[in-house]
Amino acid sequence: MSPARPRSLSVAALAVAALLAAAAPAVQAAPTAGTAPAALAAAPDIPLANVKAHLTQLQSIATANSGNRAHGRPGYKASVDYVKAKLDAAGYTTALQQFTSGGATGYNLIADWPGGDPNQVLMAGSHLDSVTSGAGINDNGSGSAAVLEAALAVSRARLAPDKHLRFAWWGAEELGLVGSKYYVNNLATAERSKLAGYLNFDMIGSPNPGYFVYDDDPVIEQTFKDYYAGLSIPTEIETEGDGRSDHAPFKNAGVPVGGLFSGADYTKTSAQAQKWGGTAGQAFDRCYHSSCDTTANINDTALDRNSDAIAHAVWTLSAGTTTPPTGTVFSNAADVAVPDNGAAVTSPVSVTGRTGNAPSALKVAVDIKHTYRGDLVVDLLAPDGTAYRLKNSSGSDSADNVIATYTVNASSETANGTWKLQVRDVAAQDTGYIDSWGLTF
């Protein structure tokens, strides 16, 4: 996961490597018209041993290359070559996308599985680079290895999904999401519109793990929650890495995103230890961005569960059409300017025709255009004036725009009345406006 970022980042981009148009050599046969529709079957169990074998290889690569797999270092390119070779042998069409950052060449690895609707593309990805201080086995060998093994499971199953599947391994995430930003920024508008969703996996084997689910797209979020509910494992909404990993560029471009996270340097609370096990008062990953982030820094149970959850999401979300949660939407699309470092502004929504109180899982969809979203504090104001905090300010969140759906327990509030979205810019230099927002009852 990327550390807190400065307000600006300079990325000198080279040319995009052309994505291959033809399928890879038929080492692994692509699905044919006669192949059984495996997308309708349950997702396979992802063998933990396979995922750990990939981590062992990434550790070996780091050990042979000054102890890390960082952007611009030989260990990173060797990591890309390892993953690419596995995918090529499994029948994927792979391409390297080059960019530059800090005067060094970086690489994104993109892998497409043959078939599926090219106008409905489901992506799953992770960053493959480490920091310079260590091998980066949890951050983010864990996500990279699990996404790789999920892709190989697709090949073994001869999966013939309705949607087109694309997997990605990003470079220079640790320098500020450089690779994923480059990919999204260089996608033509028509190609962006084909992305049905992007799933992100950054740190999923933390040694003192939590089970966190991104709360961005409601369909993707519910897919992961349903999986863990089936295991009787409670989850929490992911907040520690919000805006700090590779889903952020996709989210800011309007692509539905979701993902899993097992925690970084935040401290596990007593309540979290009670429901998940582990040690209260200790970081989820004490080796975050450190030299001790090795193969010894992995919780096998968390890695196994999250790897299986990835496969479940890929199988589920690539099959057919997913339907957003139903409900009555009350919205306001009138633009409201947010003054720079100024007073709070509001946008009203009038809710009528409801009975009783608001739901305990009130969905608040927010679209705020802003050039530095970390400046913004966002609240939902109930008709009686009660404020529900949706988003705090953060000096480290330099991404553009707030495009998200928040869940609020508003069951103590009368449903009917005028609800307001309140936005305040608490720092200077950057400007924006409320584009639209809505409530789903």
Order of alpha helices (4+ residues) and beta strands (2+ residues): alpha-alpha-beta-beta-beta-alpha-beta-alpha-alpha-beta-beta-alpha-beta-alpha-beta-alpha-alpha-beta-beta-beta-beta-beta-beta-beta-beta-beta
